[in-house]
Amino acid sequence: MSERSPLSWPGRLADWFELRGVYVPGEDNRVVDPWRDWGWLIVAWLVTLAVFILLFALAL
């Protein structure tokens, strides 16, 4: 049974990014792929943006 708590979806999203590949130090002969290299940072930014929007939506 899958977990359906609201806090589980950022983890699933980050896991999806990690399944696409993980940066290997020293592997400098490839093109930088932001989804692969900074997946957790992108997820954190999206969650922060969503919370920011929700705070302003609830403040009105």
Backbone bond lengths (Angstrom), bond angles and torsions (degrees), N, CA, C in turn:
res aa  C-N    CA-C-N  psi(-1)  N-CA   C-N-CA  omega(-1)  CA-C   N-CA-C  phi
1 M - - - 1.439 - - 1.520 108.57 -
2 S 1.317 116.80 127.71 1.451 119.52 -177.65 1.525 110.61 -80.30
3 E 1.307 113.69 149.63 1.455 120.06 179.80 1.527 109.07 -77.34
4 R 1.316 117.26 134.49 1.462 120.64 -176.09 1.526 112.62 -116.66
5 S 1.317 117.77 23.00 1.457 118.51 179.33 1.527 109.70 -75.41
6 P 1.330 117.34 152.06 1.463 119.87 -178.44 1.522 112.91 -64.60
7 L 1.316 117.55 -19.56 1.463 119.65 -178.99 1.521 112.55 -87.69
8 S 1.308 118.56 -3.34 1.467 119.64 -177.98 1.522 112.70 -86.86
9 W 1.341 118.09 -22.42 1.470 118.64 -176.25 1.515 113.54 -69.23
10 P 1.357 122.01 -33.60 1.470 117.93 175.89 1.531 111.71 -63.48
11 G 1.318 116.74 -36.06 1.459 119.89 177.56 1.515 112.27 -65.91
12 R 1.344 116.17 -40.88 1.469 119.52 177.64 1.525 110.58 -65.33
13 L 1.338 116.95 -38.70 1.456 120.82 179.17 1.528 110.68 -65.72
14 A 1.322 116.72 -43.12 1.458 120.33 177.86 1.532 110.79 -65.00
15 D 1.322 117.63 -38.74 1.459 120.60 176.74 1.525 111.01 -62.88
16 W 1.337 117.00 -36.27 1.460 120.70 177.89 1.529 109.81 -63.27
17 F 1.353 116.59 -42.62 1.456 119.91 177.40 1.531 110.74 -61.74
18 E 1.338 116.50 -42.60 1.454 120.31 -177.88 1.525 111.95 -68.10
19 L 1.321 117.82 -31.32 1.460 120.07 177.96 1.523 111.43 -65.83
20 R 1.324 116.42 -24.06 1.461 120.73 178.26 1.527 111.17 -72.68
21 G 1.304 118.40 -13.52 1.454 122.20 178.68 1.509 110.85 136.38
22 V 1.305 115.82 151.95 1.454 122.38 -179.88 1.515 108.21 -121.75
23 Y 1.327 116.26 139.76 1.458 121.30 179.85 1.521 110.61 -63.83
24 V 1.322 116.28 134.51 1.454 122.32 177.59 1.525 107.09 -110.65
25 P 1.345 118.18 116.69 1.463 119.42 179.46 1.529 111.05 -56.86
26 G 1.312 115.71 138.71 1.451 120.62 -179.12 1.514 112.83 93.06
27 E 1.310 117.00 -8.34 1.457 121.11 179.55 1.531 107.95 -90.97
28 D 1.326 115.87 75.22 1.460 121.20 -173.19 1.520 113.38 -96.80
29 N 1.292 118.46 2.20 1.455 120.45 -175.68 1.533 112.30 -98.76
30 R 1.311 116.85 27.54 1.454 119.90 179.17 1.525 109.26 -131.15
31 V 1.317 115.65 164.84 1.451 121.61 178.00 1.525 108.88 -75.09
32 V 1.329 116.63 140.57 1.462 120.76 178.52 1.526 108.87 -70.37
33 D 1.318 115.72 127.83 1.458 122.38 178.40 1.524 107.67 -115.38
34 P 1.352 118.36 107.76 1.463 119.16 -175.10 1.523 113.92 -61.03
35 W 1.314 118.53 -33.36 1.467 120.04 178.92 1.517 110.39 -66.09
36 R 1.313 116.88 -33.69 1.462 120.58 -178.27 1.525 111.54 -82.80
37 D 1.328 116.74 -41.73 1.461 120.60 -172.36 1.518 114.15 -84.10
38 W 1.339 117.31 -32.28 1.460 120.60 -174.75 1.518 112.44 -126.94
39 G 1.312 117.70 39.83 1.465 121.61 -178.14 1.516 113.28 -59.27
40 W 1.344 117.87 -47.00 1.465 120.76 -179.15 1.515 110.79 -64.46
41 L 1.334 117.46 -38.17 1.456 120.60 179.67 1.526 110.75 -66.27
42 I 1.312 117.23 -39.82 1.463 121.44 178.14 1.527 109.95 -64.84
43 V 1.326 117.47 -43.14 1.469 120.65 178.47 1.525 110.21 -63.13
44 A 1.330 117.71 -43.24 1.464 120.87 179.19 1.523 110.46 -62.59
45 W 1.317 117.79 -40.22 1.461 121.59 179.26 1.528 110.56 -65.05
46 L 1.325 117.48 -42.97 1.464 121.06 179.55 1.527 111.66 -64.70
47 V 1.323 117.26 -40.56 1.463 120.96 178.55 1.529 109.84 -66.08
48 T 1.328 117.46 -42.48 1.465 121.06 178.17 1.520 111.06 -62.35
49 L 1.309 117.08 -42.81 1.461 121.32 178.21 1.534 110.89 -63.07
50 A 1.324 117.37 -41.63 1.466 121.10 179.13 1.527 110.93 -64.05
51 V 1.324 117.67 -42.22 1.466 120.88 178.74 1.525 109.80 -65.25
52 F 1.307 118.17 -42.02 1.461 122.74 178.37 1.528 110.74 -59.18
53 I 1.321 116.83 -46.19 1.470 121.08 179.25 1.527 110.62 -65.15
54 L 1.321 117.44 -41.94 1.470 120.59 179.00 1.525 111.89 -63.92
55 L 1.324 117.54 -38.60 1.463 120.10 179.24 1.528 110.40 -62.96
56 F 1.316 117.46 -43.44 1.457 119.47 178.86 1.530 111.48 -70.35
57 A 1.321 117.81 -34.15 1.454 120.45 178.46 1.528 110.74 -66.71
58 L 1.318 116.64 -38.62 1.471 119.99 -179.73 1.524 112.15 -78.17
59 A 1.317 117.89 -21.65 1.455 121.42 -178.94 1.527 111.65 -73.95
60 L 1.316 117.10 -22.30 1.473 120.03 -178.06 1.454 111.09 -84.68
